[in-house]
Amino acid sequence: MQEIIGLISVIMVFSIPLTALILGQVRGTQKLKAKMLKDELELEKVKSENFIAETEKMRLELNQTQLKYANSEDTILVGFEKDQIKSI
């Protein structure tokens, strides 16, 4: 009986630090995953802002080109512009 009690006490003494090590590793992994998720969200936010800025830039360039063609006296360019606008 004393052997079993001694074995159980030895197992208990060694299992507590092992449990703490395993839990520490799990917590570290969870913190790393949370940081990665935060970085991914920030990256998606930057991508979205970049897309909006590029879209706005293209819209302004299109408006500028349309104004340039609208002020043009060249009949070929004016006809070409009308065809392009109809196709959009």
Secondary structure, 3 states (H helix, E strand, C coil): CHHHHHHHHHHHHHHHHHHHHHHHHHHHHHHHHHHHHHHHHHHHHHHHHHHHHHHHHHHHHHHHHHHHHHCCCCHHHHHHHHHHHHHC
